[in-house]
């Protein structure tokens, strides 16, 4: 059953899930529900609710699925007592018997558990490309973003990113905040059925009826999850000990038109700039489809119509980091979906060469060190450069810099801009540490 009211709030029953959201168009609603496996044919006869829902779209965006407070409590309790609760109860009983009683022993034991997870399943950085300001440039929406959420149980192994990048390590431990030590201590003394149920309620529903909040990011075989808000400590505890986790899950934002720019990377600076070449490579390999057949101009907009995975839009090293995390959750799925071998999917240099293209051969000095280009030093008296020296950087607004680029004025206006000019000679090359990246090759990290 799917219904939608006159103000864009919709609700759909997808199996055991109740998905609630807001969208300005039926097309956006269909795109969101398709992530849960709802076919377009099922939306043909979607009912429009004659009753005006109490929740506006901003309530849904704020993480409130309720039509009223009582409705929210009823929904939350109904999901919290689902079949997964029995699985959680059984695993907690086994875990309680393993928890050391002495504080020093407990700290050492917890350290071993968290270190093992960090070694085998390290967290990643950016995953949801179109949620908030990240490294990828895209056209922000001038209208409220379509969104949907549902209450559901999540396998914690599919959580790949949280604000605290190491499992079990937190930089905020003020009084009253939850901690992994606190979870263990309270669980160990919950030795009656009533006490254990109370502990489970606190862990799942939350002290203020606020479950863990996750962002669902789609992949070819299933979603992975990102945590940015409530529930970091609970999510870490669930991940370290493999416990089912009740969460309020929001779908990641629908793709927006991409800002396509293509400039050389800056050697020695951790900034990737060859977006047009990267996304063109994704298109060539069938991992990205856009409206029409646009060319990667200096500043153009591509509107995605299909993505294998949105994190593949990220710079090479960030993309393969998420590829590796996704493969740990869904082994072999990316190789099957992309047709690319593991050595390309999980290696930043090979991913860059495959998507961006082969770089020219590296130039090395007599010691075998890679040489990378740099701007020549100021000319000394009596010395004449083989090509024009760049003018000192000018402090200009981005509008002025854009106008100069449109006039093909390539004099740098800020230290982060590259001068387009002749290829430097060997005299203008500086030796750097061996990085594995040839001069001019797509690289995020640059020399150390």
N, C-alpha and C positions, 0 to 999 in steps of 0.2 A: 504494500500500500504506500502510495506517495501522494502527499498533498502539498499545496503551495498557496499562500494567501496573497491578497492583493498588494502587499508591500514587500514581497520577495522572500519572506521567511518560508522555508520548506522543511518537511520532515519525511523520512523514508524508513521503512522497516526492511532491513537487508539481512535476512536470516534471523539470527538472534540479536543483531545490532539495531539500534535506533539512531539514525544519522539525522542531525538537525543542523540547519545552516541558513545562509542568506545569500542571495544573488540578485543582481539587477536584471538578468535575462535567463530565459529557460535554457539557452545554450550553455551558460556557465554552470547552471545547476546540473545539467547532463554531464558536463566534463568532470565535475566533482564526484558525482555518484558513480561514474564509470570507474573511478579508482577503487570502488568497493565491489566491482563486478556487475553493476546494474547496466543492462543493455539499453540501447537507445529505444528499442521497440517497447520496452516496459514503460517508457515515459510518454508514449503516445496518448495514453488515456489517463494521464496523471490528473487526479482530482484537485480542484481549487477549493480550498477550505472556505465555506461561507462564514466561518467564525473568524473574526480578526484576532490574531494571536497577540498576547500581551507583550511578548518579547520583540523588541525592535532589533534591527541588524546589529547595532552597536553592542547590544547585550550578548549576542552570540559571539561577536568578535572578542569580547572581554572574557569569554570562557564560561558563560552562563547559559546552559541549555534549558533552563527552567522557563515555564510560563508563569510560575510563581514559586515562592520558597518551598511550599509544601510539595509541589510537583517535583522539584529538584531533589528533595530529601527522599521521596519515594523512589525516584529513578536510581539514585545513588545506592540506596539500600538494596534494591532489587538486583542490581548488577553485582554488588559486593557479596551477596550470598549465593552466587552462581556456582556451578560445578568446580570452577577453578579454586574456590575457597577450600574445598576438601583437599585438593592437591597441595595447596599452600600449608594447610594445617598439618598434613603428614610430613612435609619436608621440614617444617619448623620443629616438630617433635624430634626428628633425627638430629637436627642442628643443635637443639638445646642440650643434648647429651654430649656434644663435642666441645662445648664452650668451657674454657678453663675458669676456675673460681678465683684464683689469685690474680690481682691486677697486672702484675708484671708478666705473668704467663699469658694472660689475655692479650696484652699489647703485642707480645712477640708472636703469638699465634695469629692475630689479626694481620700483622705485618706480612707474615708468610702467605696468608690467603690473598691479600690484595696484590702482593708482588707477583704472584703466579698469574693473576688475571691481567695485570699490566703487561706482563711479558708475552702472553699469548693473544691478547685482544686489546692492544693499545687504542685509545680514543683518537679521533680525528678532529680536524677543525671545521671549516665551512662545509656544509652539505646542502642545505636548503638555499639555493641560489637566489630565488625571488622573494625571500623573506628578509626584509630589512636591507640595510646598506652593507654590501659586501664587496668583493673584488671585481665582480662582473657588473659592467654598466648596462642598465636597461631603463626603458621608459617607465617612470612611475605612473600609476593610475591616478587620474584626476577625480575619480569617483571611488566610493567605498569598495574595497576588494571583496570579491566573492569568497566565502569560506564555509566550512562545515566541520562539525565536531561530533564525537560520539564517546560514550563511556564504554570502555572495554578492557579486557585483560590482555597484557602484552608479555611476550617472552623477553626477558631482560637482555638476552644475548643479541637482540636486534637493536638495542640502544647503542649508538656508535659515537655520540658526542654529548657532553654536558659542559656547564661552565667551568668545572674543575677537571682539568684534562688528565689527571691521574686518578684511577679508581682508589677511593679511600683516603685521598689527600684533599684537605680543605683549607682555605686561607681565612676562614671565618668560623670561630668556635666560641662566640660569646655565650654568656650564661643563658640557659633556657633553650638553646638550639639543640636539635637532635644531633647525634653522633653515632658512628658505628659501635663504639664502645658502649654507649648508652643502650643501643638496641640489644646488644649481647647481654648486658647486665640485667635488663628488665625481662628479656626473654628467658634467661636462665632461672629466674625466680618465679616465672609464671607456670607453676607446677600443678595447677588445678585446671579443670576444663573451663570454668568461668573466667579465670585469669587469662588463659590463653585466648579465649574468644575476645576478651577486652583488648588484649595486645594486638590481635589481628585487626580489629576495628580501627585502632589508633594508626596502624600501619597502612591500611588500605583506604579507609574513608578520610582519615586525617582528623586532627584535633578540632579543626574549624570547618569540618565537612569540605575540605579541599584536597582532592586526590592529586597525585602526581600529574603534571601537565606535560604532554609531549607533542612534538610536531612530527607528522607522518610524511616521509619523503618516499616517493614511488621509485621502484626499480623493476627490471624486467621479470623477476621471479617473485616479487613481493616487496613490502615496504621495509625501510629501516627508520629509526626514530632518533630525534634530536631533542634534548631537554634544554630549555632556556629559562624556565620560570620555577614554579613551586615544585618541591620534591626532590632536590638533588641528593640529599642524604638517604632518603628511602630508595631512590633509584640505584645509588651506589651499593647499598646493602643488598638489594635484590640481585644486582649483577654479580657481585662477588660470590654470593651463595646460591645463585640459580633459582630464585624464588619467583613465582608468578606475580606480576605487578598490575594492580588496578590503576588505570590512568584515564584522564580526560584527554583524548587525542584529537588534535586539530590537523586538518590536511594542510600541506604546504601550499603557498600561493600559486595560482595559475600562472603559466609563463607569460612574460611581458615582452614587447618588442626589444630586441637587443641593440645596443649602440655598438656598431662595428667600426673599430679603429684598427689600424695596423701600422705600428712604428717599431723600429728596432729596439731590442732590449738594451738596457744600459748596463755595460759591464761593471761589476762590483756593487750593483744596487739590486736589492731584492724586489724587483718589480717586473712583471711580465707585460709586454706591450703588443705582442703579435696576435691580437684577437681575431682579426679577419682571416689570417692564415690558419689559425687553430680551428675556428668554426667552419671554415671552408673544408678543412680536412675531415671534420666530423660529417659534413654533408657528403663528401666524396665516399666515405665508408658507410653511408646509410644510417648514421647514428643521430642525425639532426635533419629535419625537414622544415622548410620555411615557405612562406607565401611567395609565389612567383619564382623567378630565377634571378635574384639580384646578384650584382657583383660586389666583392669586398672593397668598396670605395673607402676613402680616408675616413669619412664620417657618414655612415648610412645606418638605416634601421632594418633589421630582419625580424619578422614576426614568426616565431616558432609555431609549427602546427603539429609536430611530433618530436619527442625526445626519447632516446633510449634511457637516459638517466640525466637529470638536470645537473648533477655535479660534474659531468663530463665537460661542461662549459667552463670549468675552472682552469687555472693554469696547470700545466702538466704535473708538477709534483703534488699539488693538492688533489687533482683528479685521481691519480693512481693511488694516493693514500686512501681515498674513499673506496676505490675499486677493491683494494686489498681487504678493507673492512667488510665490504659487501660480500666478497667471496668467502669470508669466514662464516657469514650467516647463511649464505646460499651457495655452497660450493659448486663451482663449474657453471653457474648460471650466466655469468657475463661472457664466458667463452662461447657458450651456445648462442646467446642472443646477439653477440657482435660478430662472431666469426673470426675474432682475433685471438692469437695464442697468448698464453699466460705471460711469456716474456715481454710482450708489448703492453698488456693490460696493467702489469704490476711494476713496470720499470719506467721511471720518469723520462729518462733520455730516449728510450726506444719509443715511448708514447709520443714524445715531442717530434722525433724524426718521422714517425708514421703520420701524425696529424699535420704538423707544420711543414715538413719536408726536410730533405737532407741539407745540411749546411755545407759550405765550401770547406775543403780540407784545412785542418788546423795549421797555422804557421808556428814553427818552433825555432828556438835559438839553438846554438851549438850544444848546449847542455841538455837539450830535449824538452825544455820547459815550453808550455803553451804561451804564445804571445797574444795579447788582446789589445784592440785599438784604444787609444785615449786621445783626448784633445792635446795638440802640441803645446809646449810651454811658451811663455811670452818670448818673442825673438830677442836674441842677444845682439849687441852692437856689431854690425858688419855681417850678420847672418840673415839670409833671405829664405823664407819658407817656400816650399814647392807649391803650396796652395794658400789661398786667402785665410788670414787669421780671423777667427770669430770675434765679433764685437763683445764687449762686456755684457753680461746679462742685464736685461732691463726689468724693472719692477712694474708689471702691467697686470691689468685685470684679464680674466679668461676671455672676455669679449674682445679685447684688443688683440690677444694672442690668436683668437680664431680668425679675426679679420686679416691679420698678417699671413696666416697660413693659407687662407683663400686667395691672397695676392701672391702666394708662393714666395713670401719673404721668409727665408729659413734662418735668419739670424736668431740665436736663442734669446728668449725673453725671460727665462727662468732657469735655474740650474738643472731642472729635471727634463729639459727639452734637448733633443738631439739635433745637431746641425747636419743637414743633408749636404754632402759634398763629395769630392773625389775619394777614392779608396786610399787610405794612408799607406805610405811606404813602410818598409821594415824599420827604417830609422824612427818612425813615429809609433812603433809598437813597444809595449812594456811587458816584461816577463811577469807572470803570476804563478801561483801554485797550481799544480796539476788538479784540474777539476773534472776532467772527463768531458768538458764542453768545448767545442771548437769555437774560434772567434766568429761571432755572428750567429752561432747556433742558438736555438730557442732554449732559454734557461731561466729559471726563476731565482736561483740562489746566487749565481755568479761566483767569482773567486772568493776564497775565504779572506 
